[in-house]
Amino acid sequence: MGLLSQGSPLSWEETKRHADHVRRHGILQFLHIYHAVKDRHKDVLKWGDEVEYMLVSFDHENKKVQLVLSGEEVLETLQEKGERTNPNHPTLWRPEYGSYMIEGTPGQPYGGTMSEFNTVEDNMRKRREEATSVLKKNQALCTITSFPRLGCPGFTLPEFKPNPVEGGASKSLFFPDEAINKHPRFSTLTRNIRHRRGEKVVINVPIFKDKNTPSPFIETFPGDDEAAKASKPDHIYMDAMGFGMGNCCLQVTFQACSIAEARYLYDQLATICPIVMALSAASPFYRGYVSDIDCRWGVISASVDDRTREERGLEPLKNNNYRISKSRYDSIDSYLSECGEKYNDIDLTIDKEIYKQLLQEGIDHLLAQHVAHLFIRDPLTLFAEKIHLDDANESDHFENIQSTNWQTMRFKPPPPNSDIGWRVEFRPMEVQLTDFENSAYVVFVVLLTRVILSYKLDFLIPLSKVDENMKVAQKRDAVLQGMFYFRKDICKGGNAMVDGRGKAQPSTEPAAEEYALMSIDTIINGKEGVFPGLIPILNSYLENMEVDVDTRCSILNYLKLIKKRASGELMTVARWMREFIANHPDYKHDSVITDQMNYSLISKCNQIANELCECPELLGPAFRKVKYSGSKTGSSN
């Protein structure tokens, strides 16, 4: 999660009064950081993953599973046993949006040696064991992206009813405020997004039309005109931030050796985001229904969309300054490296005064417009104690805006007065059921960064095409049926990153001839005469590296999983979940997921995650069996 300041949160009206102050001082803080470390070079490669978890409780007698609202207590116990006792503890734990969620990371970042890849899964396993050890009987730690019955009656333990009347943070018909983490940042974000927008957030997800699904599928919300107006036929309607931020994901952050390398990686990986998102698809169910999408991205984007009607183009601009084309949770809007400049074909809304100020301070055009675009947004939370800061030594105002622009990639300047370098964060992945799968996706992305830098690869295509790819990636079975724009010759742009300043010699080839529509199988595994494939390139890289036998075997197992998911030989988590529900004896082919069906599914997910059963259609023979204590639920089916 982003910036977690402590203090007394201000209301939206109070926060709004300080918005210009936060923006003005946020820019000053960025400039202090930039001028202090812009020439910093030779930082070593460091990287780390973030895994988000849900806490669930199984009622075996009544065949029901619920989300346990004990995240804060579990987190306190884990931190007390871990980092507070031993600063070198191998795991770190942090809060997340839902009070049924926690986030785990390695205690120390991984380094640049190949052997580090062989420790990722072991660390994830430690996290699972550690958190499981402090849970109560019949409770488990699950890495599922979206809880299928989130927002259904009684989905939490203890059970709470939603409070749709004024006074609540979300005013949701479905999601009780008690399911929001008690840290004031989270409820304040929820309330202020709604107040700034002028109405509740609106999430409409297309329902999967099975043979007995009503057509049209229409829900009614008696006595709630707002819901009646916002909900669409043949869609699953949701109305709270929790439906998006209450999902789980898998993220990776990299430290680059310099600002130029960070900008280069930011751009190259942005084109990979939709591909890996489709590959990691794991969230086909929402509010107790089977949906027609496989990924959470559009749901979470809508769940934090604070744009007013004016900013969304539904009314003439009167009280707001800009039309804004996207939610603050979406794909990136501009490349940062010079080699990406010619592919910046999206109209970029910027704060012109901030842009001008940055240029005057010596910031180049591309970075200046990136920051000036982020700063068209208002701060969503502000604490009374954090209004007046030392801009030379603190960065809270900059991070206030930066950390609530939730994009596919995040470009992260070093914190002030730290030994941390320039970083980029890769954010689109859905969390997987097992530590093996999550390790595979992390290792794949990290290896790809090494190959991009070593071979000076160029994946850039027009950003408008990346946006189109993002839309395709969320569709049902996109990994097999979707076609994605991808660069044909990824070596032609190899001169794009030729010196430490990131200076580029742009290609003169017409952009339309540089890319083509490809399947994910072609992009990942290659197709003769079309594209060499990312996995063959990674394998070639590995052959030229000195790697110990154990590490090489682990990496090859991980890449085998990615390869087979891309080809369709193995299912994505989303496809596996769909088939599990479709084949459940209680399923009536009406797109409805009952408590008992949900119980069966989550029980099976928990058994797979704890290596208590085989799942060859999801994991294949690449899955290494490493026994450990696992969950406290025992047999649950």
Salt bridges, closest charged atoms under 4 A:
ASP20 OD1 - ARG23 NH2 2.78
ASP43 OD2 - ARG40 NE 2.81
ASP49 OD1 - ARG127 NH1 2.72
GLU72 OE1 - LYS182 NZ 3.90
GLU76 OE2 - ARG84 NH1 2.67
GLU80 OE1 - ARG84 NH1 2.98
GLU83 OE1 - ARG94 NH1 2.88
GLU121 OE2 - ARG125 NH2 3.09
GLU121 OE1 - ARG624 NH2 2.68
ASP122 OD2 - LYS126 NZ 2.70
GLU130 OE2 - HIS89 NE2 2.81
GLU159 OE2 - LYS64 NZ 3.39
GLU166 OE1 - LYS171 NZ 3.49
GLU199 OE2 - ARG197 NH2 3.51
GLU199 OE2 - ARG312 NH2 3.01
ASP210 OD2 - HIS589 ND1 3.51
GLU219 OE2 - ARG287 NH2 2.54
ASP234 OD1 - LYS209 NZ 3.08
ASP239 OD2 - LYS200 NZ 2.90
ASP292 OD1 - ARG476 NE 2.60
ASP294 OD1 - ARG578 NH2 2.85
ASP305 OD2 - ARG307 NH2 2.76
ASP306 OD2 - ARG196 NE 3.59
ASP306 OD2 - ARG328 NH1 2.84
GLU311 OE1 - ARG196 NH1 2.76
GLU315 OE2 - ARG309 NE 2.90
ASP333 OD1 - LYS326 NZ 2.66
ASP333 OD2 - HIS373 NE2 2.75
GLU338 OE2 - LYS503 NZ 3.40
GLU341 OE2 - HIS365 NE2 3.77
GLU361 OE1 - HIS35 NE2 3.31
ASP364 OD2 - ARG263 NH2 2.70
ASP378 OD1 - ARG23 NH1 2.72
ASP378 OD2 - ARG196 NE 2.92
ASP391 OD2 - HIS25 ND1 2.55
ASP396 OD2 - LYS386 NZ 3.38
GLU425 OE1 - ARG410 NH1 3.61
GLU425 OE1 - LYS412 NZ 3.75
GLU425 OE2 - ARG427 NH1 3.63
GLU430 OE2 - ARG296 NH1 3.15
ASP435 OD1 - ARG128 NH2 3.17
GLU437 OE2 - ARG565 NH2 2.52
ASP458 OD2 - ARG487 NH2 3.66
ASP467 OD2 - LYS326 NZ 2.95
GLU468 OE2 - LYS465 NZ 3.44
ASP477 OD2 - ARG575 NH2 2.63
ASP499 OD2 - ARG501 NH2 3.25
GLU509 OE1 - LYS492 NZ 3.59
GLU514 OE2 - LYS342 NZ 3.15
GLU514 OE1 - ARG487 NH1 3.19
GLU569 OE2 - LYS564 NZ 3.51
GLU579 OE2 - ARG575 NH1 3.85
ASP595 OD1 - ARG149 NE 2.98
GLU611 OE2 - ARG125 NH2 3.50
